[in-house]
Amino acid sequence: MKSKFSIEKPIIQAPMAGITTPEFVAACCEVGVLGSIGAGYLNGDETKEFIKKVKSITNKPFSVNLFIQEEPGIDVTVLQDARSALQPIYDELGIPNIQRVISTEVFDGQVQAIIDEGVNIVSFTFGIPDEDTIMKLKSHDVYLIGTATTIEEAIAVEKAGLDAVVLQGREAGGHRGSFTEPIELIATADLVMTVREKVSIPIIAAGGIMTKKHVNSMLEIGASFVQVGTVLLTAHECGAAKPHKNAILNSPQESTTLTKAFTGKYARGLKNKFTEQLKDAIVAPYPIQHYLTLHIRKESANQNKPEYMSLWMGENSYLAKEGSIKEIIGQLYH
């Protein structure tokens, strides 16, 4: 698999949709790890432009990550209740009432962009693509990576014919890639050790990996690669907002929480005023909640109010340090 990826180090940069920029992805590629485009919030044309930009900066291979999306049925009462819960925050930040929630089907356009641009590695989050998509991508020699948070999900990824699986442990920051109910929170090491006995495809360990010791321990227990996110968010080249970087660098131990309040899907981030205020509120399904809170997140960043931002980070965020991508990766593996 290493030769397929053509990378020097057994490390993959986590896709992190909405945070990763073309410059950041390319910089990761240039230091010998697999850069990843988080295309979850892009449409087909935007995905194509992003890919082209990365290709203009680096000639190293990179992957594109896509969200598997199910169009939710809109329950008007739930939508009204979700809006009402957010209204005090809209008022405080001076955001006009959001009447329209836009959710469009973009997946097919993204797949076509990947084929058109000759990307050979694609990963998926929130589920497994349908058989037609898998066949279509494989006919263009694309290497397919699934995401799993449980043993059952990992087995399903292999059974569907994907080439590798990211095992996302409970420590991971950002969205959980779960696609089965009920949600299970399994430590990364436990997940790797259990799943290695159940699947034959390569395993990529993700969640809580912040040090050289973490990397080595994952490789020793059966992971072929590790995927890292939080540790790279404080890199100079990362486009994360300054309040987000500062929140990570200043986070104490045990400061994160799992919340659905920002997007309608469970994600791990810093516990703040928003997560606490919305803890028991009715939340619209994904991606509707994402659109309802989008302006809150943007405006709070503009106003430098981190208490209403989605400050995604993993459980071991307190170990983060500032530095260049080269320095940070050098401390993880050399």
DOMAR-755372 format. One line per 3 residues: for each residue x, y, z of N, C-alpha, C. Coordinates in steps of 0.001 Angstrom, whole numbers, plus 500000, padded with zeros to 6 digits. Layout:
BEGIN
X,Y,Z,X,Y,Z,X,Y,Z  ...
***
This chain:
BEGIN
500825,498790,500000,500000,500000,500000,500854,501253,500000  502017,501170,500638,502885,502344,500711,503296,502806,499313  503567,501826,498412,503995,502191,497066,502829,502808,496294
501595,502346,496573,500410,502940,495934,500286,504402,496342  500564,504674,497611,500481,506041,498101,501705,506871,497700  502831,506196,497449,504097,506880,497121,504455,507934,498176
504398,507532,499437,504762,508462,500507,505934,507908,501301  506682,508821,501920,507892,508424,502647,507596,507978,504071  506514,508507,504640,506196,508215,506040,504799,507591,506105
504565,506694,507068,503263,506010,507137,502176,506875,507795  502080,508114,507315,501179,509088,507944,500258,509703,506892  498988,509832,507250,497991,510471,506386,497452,511697,507125
497384,512810,506404,496775,514016,506981,495261,513851,506936  494602,514004,508084,493138,513868,508128,492492,514941,507251  491394,514584,506550,490811,515519,505582,490282,516845,506158
489589,516818,507272,489131,518030,507967,488443,519034,507041  487256,518662,506556,486485,519516,505647,486220,520881,506268  486382,521917,505456,486122,523271,505926,487339,523953,506519
488376,523178,506837,489593,523760,507425,490770,523659,506468  490865,522526,505775,492026,522315,504907,491960,523210,503665  493076,523823,503344,493215,524644,502134,494110,523898,501149
494092,524272,499863,494994,523618,498908,496463,523719,499331  496832,524881,499874,498226,525104,500293,498624,524161,501432  497694,523941,502366,497939,523058,503508,498091,521609,503044
497165,521156,502169,497231,519785,501648,498555,519558,500921  498926,520505,500063,500166,520380,499286,501390,520374,500201  501362,521197,501245,502495,521251,502184,502668,519916,502904
501550,519252,503223,501619,517921,503846,502246,516923,502875  501819,516971,501613,502386,516077,500588,503891,516273,500475  504314,517523,500510,505727,517855,500290,506650,517358,501399
506094,517092,502600,506956,516571,503680,506900,515040,503766  506267,514406,502766,506320,512945,502694,505170,512195,503310  504054,512907,503599,502864,512209,504099,501772,512329,503032
500669,511608,503194,499586,511692,502222,498658,512841,502600  498660,513890,501790,497733,514998,501993,496334,514574,501598  495324,515183,502221,493930,514804,501940,493062,516042,501798
492304,516109,500724,491341,517196,500524,490037,516808,501222  489594,517634,502152,488296,517412,502796,487225,518073,501942  486606,517310,501041,485674,517889,500062,484217,517842,500524
483999,517463,501771,482643,517247,502273,481659,518367,502021  482121,519628,502093,481200,520758,501939,481306,521422,500564  482010,520780,499634,482176,521350,498291,481223,520669,497312
480845,521393,496252,480089,520735,495187,481073,520195,494146  480566,519637,493059,481435,519034,492056,482443,520001,491462  481978,521193,491055,482872,522192,490448,483926,522676,491436
483493,522909,492678,484438,523368,493713,485479,522295,494011  485036,521031,494014,485964,519916,494234,487010,519885,493126  486559,520050,491896,487469,520036,490743,488493,521172,490858
488027,522372,491204,488931,523528,491326,489961,523315,492441  489502,522745,493549,490395,522467,494691,491484,521478,494262  491077,520413,493581,492039,519405,493109,493078,520058,492186
492585,520874,491248,493489,521554,490297,494496,522442,491024  494027,523122,492075,494907,524024,492836,496016,523220,493528  495630,522093,494146,496633,521253,494822,497656,520742,493796
497156,520306,492634,498042,519787,491585,498991,520861,491056  498569,522122,491135,499437,523208,490658,500569,523515,491638  500413,523045,492892,501427,523332,493928,502360,522145,494155
501816,520930,494027,502643,519737,494266,502380,518677,493198  503400,517877,492905,503172,516754,491981,503111,515426,492726  503058,515521,494065,502959,514311,494891,501502,513843,494946
501282,512557,495227,499898,512061,495299,499170,512589,496535  497853,512694,496409,497016,513096,497542,495669,512403,497387  494879,512437,498457,493559,511801,498394,492466,512863,498498
491252,512462,498146,490074,513317,498314,489089,512558,499190  488542,513245,500196,487567,512622,501090,486167,513145,500776  485228,512218,500624,483836,512572,500336,482920,512119,501468
481857,512901,501701,480828,512516,502659,479768,511679,501933  479384,510564,502528,478239,509805,502034,477009,510437,502673  476146,511021,501855,475023,511775,502412,473691,511149,502072
472856,511093,503088,471462,510713,502858,470653,511987,503007  469791,512225,502042,468952,513432,502119,467922,513234,503229  467947,514075,504292,467011,513850,505394,465606,514327,505037
464611,513648,505579,463249,514151,505467,463126,515339,506409  462535,516428,505931,462477,517624,506777,461173,517636,507566  461293,517522,508871,460162,517634,509777,460075,519111,510167
459006,519765,509755,458881,521218,509960,458951,521595,511437  458331,520788,512294,458354,521086,513738,459772,521031,514284  460509,519990,513889,461905,519849,514343,462726,521045,513853
462502,521427,512597,463236,522554,512018,462944,523845,512788  461659,524071,513109,461276,525276,513866,461894,525264,515267  461869,524092,515915,462441,523975,517265,463962,524187,517236
464609,523640,516207,466068,523793,516081,466425,525265,515870  465615,525950,515036,465840,527389,514797,465625,528205,516076  464555,527869,516796,464239,528600,518039,465377,528499,519045
465980,527299,519124,467087,527092,520068,468291,527966,519709  468449,528236,518402,469602,529028,517939,469322,530527,517930  468036,530920,518025,467656,532334,517873,468407,533294,518808
468554,532963,520114,469289,533892,520991,470728,534155,520512  471341,533135,519883,472716,533301,519401,472724,534133,518117  471725,533892,517222,471579,534759,516040,471476,536217,516497
470626,536459,517504,470396,537828,517997,471684,538440,518555  472377,537661,519371,473603,538186,519994,474665,538548,518960  474772,537731,517916,475803,537970,516893,475317,538900,515777
474026,539301,515845,473485,540209,514826,473281,539544,513477  472917,538253,513504,472693,537512,512254,471216,537590,511897  470881,538006,510651,469472,538056,510260,468855,536656,510259
467552,536607,510433,466861,535311,510500,467067,534518,509208  467511,533287,509344,467791,532459,508176,466509,531726,507790  465972,532089,506622,464714,531490,506181,464932,530215,505380
465971,530212,504557,466157,529078,503648,467322,528200,504092  467090,526933,504033,468155,525976,504319,468432,525231,503025  469668,525317,502543,469995,524722,501247,470720,523399,501461
470239,522376,500809,470930,521097,500812,470806,520520,499411  471918,520359,498741,471855,519879,497356,472622,518572,497205  472241,517802,496223,472911,516528,495945,474159,516815,495120
475312,516586,495702,476565,516966,495025,477498,515771,494797  477180,514642,495382,478106,513509,495411,478547,513065,494011  477590,512918,493092,477928,512438,491744,478893,513390,491036
478672,514676,491230,479565,515684,490633,480971,515599,491195  481064,515296,492494,482383,515144,493125,483110,513919,492573  482386,512819,492424,482976,511582,491880,483498,511848,490466
482707,512578,489671,483124,512884,488302,484374,513767,488293  484447,514715,489218,485626,515595,489317,486880,514780,489620  486738,513784,490484,487859,512910,490857,488352,512129,489642
487397,511601,488868,487752,510845,487661,488384,511764,486616  487766,512919,486396,488273,513872,485394,489696,514332,485704  489984,514495,486992,491297,515022,487392,492326,513928,487684
491915,512667,487520,492870,511568,487675,493381,511346,489082  492539,511648,490077,492925,511383,491478,492876,509875,491705  493954,509262,492281,493917,507796,492445,493597,507298,493845
493353,508190,494806,493024,507735,496171,491818,508534,496670  490777,507824,497089,489564,508487,497595,489144,507815,498892  488776,508622,499889,488256,508063,501142,486827,508555,501355
486093,507811,502172,484684,508120,502418,484412,508168,503921  483506,509079,504294,483088,509221,505690,481566,509170,505747  481007,508726,506861,479560,508636,507118,478885,507513,506344
479654,506549,505858,479004,505439,505176,479848,504857,504060  479223,503949,503319,479903,503245,502228,479210,503642,500922  479969,503985,499884,479326,504348,498618,478586,503156,498016
477625,503434,497135,476877,502329,496526,477767,501567,495537  477277,500416,495150,478053,499504,494306,478469,500152,492980  477556,500938,492392,477862,501595,491110,479036,502559,491237
479043,503331,492337,480132,504291,492562,481455,503558,492753  481419,502478,493539,482643,501687,493777,483178,501147,492450  482293,500567,491637,482706,500000,490340,483261,501084,489421
482586,502212,489399,482989,503327,488530,484395,503809,488877  484641,504013,490174,485957,504495,490613,487036,503428,490401  486699,502176,490707,487689,501092,490525,488051,500908,489047
487097,501172,488146,487393,501039,486710,488398,502098,486256  488567,503156,487087,489585,504182,486812,490795,504014,487734  490932,502808,488295,492086,502464,489135,492236,503378,490359
491092,503712,490985,491116,504545,492191,491147,503629,493422  492046,503927,494344,492191,503184,495602,491157,503742,496579  490321,502886,497158,489188,503332,497973,489379,503015,499455
489174,504028,500270,489354,503900,501722,488041,504227,502426  487575,503315,503270,486370,503556,504059,486735,504049,505457  485732,504496,506197,485933,504918,507588,484999,504101,508478
485531,503614,509597,484729,502808,510521,485019,503217,511956  483972,503158,512780,484144,503468,514205,483836,502252,515075  483437,501145,514414,483121,499913,515136,483640,498718,514337
483647,497560,514981,484078,496321,514307,483129,496019,513145  481814,496157,513389,480807,495858,512359,480996,496748,511133  481254,498036,511374,481450,498962,510249,482699,498583,509451
483775,498215,510142,485022,497827,509464,484810,496604,508578  484064,495617,509090,483769,494403,508309,482933,494776,507076  481980,495684,507260,481124,496128,506145,481945,496841,505069
482937,497630,505493,483819,498336,504544,484567,497325,503673  485136,496296,504319,485865,495280,503551,484911,494507,502634  483762,494154,503161,482790,493363,502401,482333,494106,501143
482265,495431,501230,481821,496249,500092,482883,496320,498989  484093,495856,499304,485147,495845,498293,486098,497022,498341  486056,497797,499442,487010,498907,499565,488393,498363,499909
489430,499152,499622,490809,498650,499688,491479,498800,501057  490992,499715,501878,491587,499947,503200,490523,500583,504079  490787,500608,505391,489812,501192,506309,490497,502078,507349
489958,503279,507523,490373,504162,508625,489563,503740,509841  490244,503384,510920,489563,503056,512178,489618,504290,513064  488481,504922,513235,488412,506171,513987,487988,505882,515421
488945,506052,516331,488671,505805,517743,487933,506950,518401  487485,506720,519631,486675,507736,520338,487451,509023,520586  488804,508935,520605,489615,510119,520923,489621,511152,519799
489204,510750,518596,489344,511602,517415,488545,512897,517514  489139,513967,517015,488445,515252,516935,487589,515315,515684  486680,516296,515640,485828,516463,514472,484738,515417,514395
484156,515289,513199,483004,514401,513026,483365,512928,513173  482473,512204,513814,482608,510757,513864,482082,510191,512558  482829,509268,511986,482446,508705,510693,481425,507596,510795
480750,507485,511920,479802,506385,512179,478694,506324,511133  478283,505091,510795,477112,504949,509924,476172,503851,510401  476406,503370,511628,475469,502414,512232,475039,502936,513605
473893,502468,514052,473374,502850,515378,473382,501621,516276  473485,501749,517597,473784,502984,518302,475262,503342,518159  475585,504587,518432,476955,505043,518321,477789,504380,519423
478960,503885,519059,479857,503248,520034,481135,504075,520126  481653,504221,521327,482889,504981,521525,483982,504020,521982  484805,503598,521031,485860,502618,521312,487213,503306,521161
488104,503102,522128,489442,503697,522057,490161,503203,520798  490960,504063,520187,491632,503731,518920,492421,502429,519019  493233,502293,520060,494071,501087,520205,493212,499826,520305
492119,499896,521066,491228,498736,521215,490585,498376,519877  490192,499392,519129,489560,499182,517824,490540,498501,516861  491786,499005,516832,492804,498428,515939,493068,496967,516306
493245,496704,517583,493586,495331,518011,492457,494345,517742  491213,494807,517853,490085,493910,517587,489881,493714,516097  489906,494808,515339,489590,494739,513908,490674,494011,513116
491923,494087,513571,493014,493429,512809,492783,491920,512685  492021,491357,513626,491704,489922,513584,490513,489629,512665  489772,490676,512321,488505,490482,511596,488569,490850,510120
489539,491686,509730,489624,492091,508321,491022,491821,507773  491106,491704,506459,492421,491466,505839,492941,492702,505096  492083,493732,504940,492543,494952,504259,493391,495801,505217
494276,496650,504685,495117,497492,505551,494295,498410,506445  494830,498607,507645,494185,499428,508672,494937,500751,508828  494156,501837,508899,494706,503174,509158,494136,503619,510499
494996,503829,511500,494523,504196,512843,494353,505708,512952  493222,506144,513516,492948,507579,513668,492305,507846,515020  492746,508921,515662,492148,509316,516939,493157,509407,518061
493445,510626,518494,494323,510837,519650,495808,510710,519373  496191,510683,518098,497615,510462,517757,498341,511808,517676  499151,512078,518688,499776,513407,518817,501296,513346,519013
501861,512147,519252,503290,512035,519554,503905,510861,518795  505231,510833,518778,505961,509728,518149,505594,508398,518829  505446,508444,520144,505075,507244,520901,503708,506716,520448
502756,507630,520238,501427,507233,519750,501528,506569,518379  502303,507193,517482,502463,506651,516120,503044,505249,516182  504153,505115,516903,504834,503804,516990,503945,502729,517591
503171,503102,518620,502326,502091,519268,501233,501608,518310  500690,502498,517501,499650,502099,516533,500228,501176,515455  501433,501490,514991,502072,500656,513964,502422,499281,514544
502812,499280,515812,503189,498012,516468,501994,497084,516662  500809,497646,516889,499645,496777,517173,498865,496398,515908  499368,496793,514748,498717,496294,513530,498245,497304,512516
498387,498606,512815,498004,499604,511809,499102,499700,510747  498702,499827,509487,499677,500038,508410,500059,501514,508322  499116,502379,508702,499296,503829,508651,498585,504451,509836
498917,505701,510121,498135,506488,511080,497592,507711,510341  496443,508201,510791,495868,509430,510243,495823,510465,511360  496367,511652,511093,496466,512674,512142,495767,513966,511717
495066,514577,512672,494350,515815,512384,494695,516920,513347  494307,516757,514614,494495,517823,515612,495938,518307,515690  496883,517378,515632,498298,517742,515761,498745,518690,514640
498038,518664,513490,498401,519525,512360,497625,520840,512327  496577,520951,513146,495768,522169,513127,496532,523394,513617  497569,523161,514426,498345,524300,514949,499615,524547,514118
499697,523912,512944,500831,524163,512036,500692,525558,511429  501841,526200,511170,501824,527540,510573,501055,527549,509258  501163,526463,508483,500537,526416,507157,499036,526118,507205
498524,525764,508378,497110,525403,508482,496231,526656,508464  495140,526582,507707,494245,527734,507559,493186,527850,508641  493298,527080,509714,492315,527196,510808,492346,528616,511371
491183,529099,511805,491099,530448,512363,491977,530554,513615  492515,531751,513832,493418,531992,514985,492761,531579,516309  491470,531940,516542,490857,531518,517809,490816,529987,517961
490666,529272,516832,490643,527808,516866,492021,527282,517273  493066,527821,516637,494436,527384,516976,494748,527672,518448  494384,528877,518889,494646,529249,520286,493891,528341,521252
492647,527997,520891,491835,527119,521754,492507,525755,521914  493091,525246,520820,493784,523952,520885,495031,524073,521761  495825,525096,521495,497101,525268,522222,496871,525500,523720
495734,526095,524069,495455,526398,525479,494527,525388,526143  494171,524321,525412,493189,523377,525973,493819,522507,527062  493158,522401,528211,493640,521490,529252,493208,520059,528933
493653,519108,529746,493195,517727,529568,491690,517644,529829  491062,516674,529182,489630,516408,529363,488760,517645,529139  489045,518384,528070,488290,519613,527811,487344,519492,526620
487284,518289,526002,486439,518146,524812,485112,517472,525139  484201,517578,524183,482884,516960,524336,482398,516477,522974  481481,515525,522969,480834,515107,521729,479524,515874,521622
479290,516518,520483,478081,517316,520310,477498,517132,518913  476169,517198,518836,475475,517199,517544,475021,518606,517173  475215,519548,518105,474572,520864,518001,475016,521693,516802
476230,521488,516312,476714,522308,515193,476226,521807,513836  476164,520493,513653,475869,519984,512305,474778,518912,512239  474360,518394,513376,473383,517310,513345,474032,515933,513386
475364,515902,513302,476105,514639,513467,477065,514802,514637  477346,513697,515320,478263,513774,516456,479667,514173,516010  480241,515120,516733,481616,515552,516468,482266,515943,517787
483585,515739,517870,484313,516074,519100,485011,517415,518960  484759,518269,519936,485419,519575,519954,485489,520111,521368  486035,521321,521497,486165,521948,522812,484777,522265,523375
484591,521926,524625,483349,522293,525313,483334,523817,525441  482279,524461,524954,482208,525925,525074,480759,526351,525329  480512,527650,525275,479180,528174,525594,478117,527580,524654
478473,527448,523374,477526,526925,522389,477142,525477,522704  478143,524640,522941,477850,523208,523186,477039,523030,524468  477300,523881,525459,476580,523777,526736,475145,524303,526599
475003,525450,525897,473688,526078,525726,472743,525176,524922  473305,524429,523970,472497,523593,523063,472485,522124,523485  473006,521847,524679,473184,520456,525126,471880,519650,525078
470791,520271,525497,469510,519554,525549,468528,520059,524493  469001,520870,523571,468111,521457,522567,467775,520447,521470  466668,520674,520788,466325,519870,519612,467234,520321,518473
467822,519341,517798,468776,519615,516730,468224,519040,515425  468296,519804,514345,467841,519318,513040,468810,518255,512525  468372,517348,511649,469287,516327,511134,470363,516938,510240
471470,516221,510101,472530,516627,509185,472008,516495,507757  472331,517390,506795,473171,518581,506949,472391,519849,507266  471078,519727,507596,470275,520937,507825,470832,521765,508989
471178,521093,510104,471725,521805,511256,473032,522513,510878  473813,521878,510009,475066,522493,509531,474770,523852,508900  473725,523905,508056,473392,525170,507390,472787,526174,508356
472030,525686,509345,471437,526589,510343,472502,527275,511192  473619,526595,511429,474656,527167,512309,475844,527748,511539  475812,527624,510218,476954,528065,509401,477295,529533,509647
476261,530403,509626,476505,531844,509817,476943,532151,511244  476456,531353,512200,476883,531540,513594,478388,531297,513694  478840,530197,513075,480266,529848,513154,481135,530880,512443
480673,531329,511264,481456,532330,510506,481500,533657,511238  480345,534093,511713,480254,535400,512369,481007,535408,513699  480939,534292,514434,481664,534243,515717,483176,534287,515489
483623,533696,514379,485055,533776,514035,485415,535218,513678  484543,535870,512884,484786,537273,512499,484825,538191,513718  483944,537911,514682,483861,538759,515888,484806,538286,516995
485615,537275,516672,486559,536717,517649,485846,536272,518928  484752,535509,518730,483985,534965,519859,484045,533439,519802  485140,532861,520288,485295,531406,520199,484219,530611,520931
483459,531287,521804,482437,530547,522567,481308,530016,521679  481196,530535,520441,480157,530030,519523,480749,529333,518292  482040,529080,518312,482687,528411,517175,482748,526899,517381
482766,526156,516271,482963,524699,516368,484469,524461,516417  484992,524329,517607,486444,524218,517812,486827,522739,517864  486785,522097,516694,487053,520663,516623,488475,520344,517071
488591,519356,517912,489905,518870,518371,489714,517527,519051  490778,516712,519038,490724,515401,519662,490974,515459,521158  490802,514317,521809,490940,514249,523274,492333,514635,523766
493360,514414,522920,494732,514716,523357,495229,516068,522846  494284,516987,522621,494623,518313,522078,495627,519071,522946  495625,518780,524241,496529,519482,525169,498000,519227,524847
498275,518228,523986,499664,517915,523608,500107,518683,522356  499218,519487,521771,499534,520195,520522,500600,521265,520728  501397,521473,519688,502437,522511,519707,502396,523276,518388
502894,524503,518433,503017,525284,517195,504265,524836,516444  504268,525059,515141,505443,524720,514346,505060,524594,512888  506046,524383,512040,505744,524142,510630,505273,522693,510486
504631,522383,509356,504211,520995,509113,505436,520079,509150  506521,520551,508573,507752,519749,508546,508224,519436,509970  508192,520432,510844,508631,520225,512239,507695,519270,512979
506387,519470,512800,505411,518646,513511,505497,517183,513052  505554,516975,511741,505652,515602,511216,506994,514976,511629  508047,515781,511646,509365,515307,512071,509375,514794,513497
508534,515390,514347,508438,514932,515741,507597,513668,515865  506753,513406,514856,505904,512203,514901,506606,510972,514336  507452,511211,513310,508080,510056,512632,509313,510519,511883
510426,509843,512136,511650,510155,511357,512572,508933,511375
***
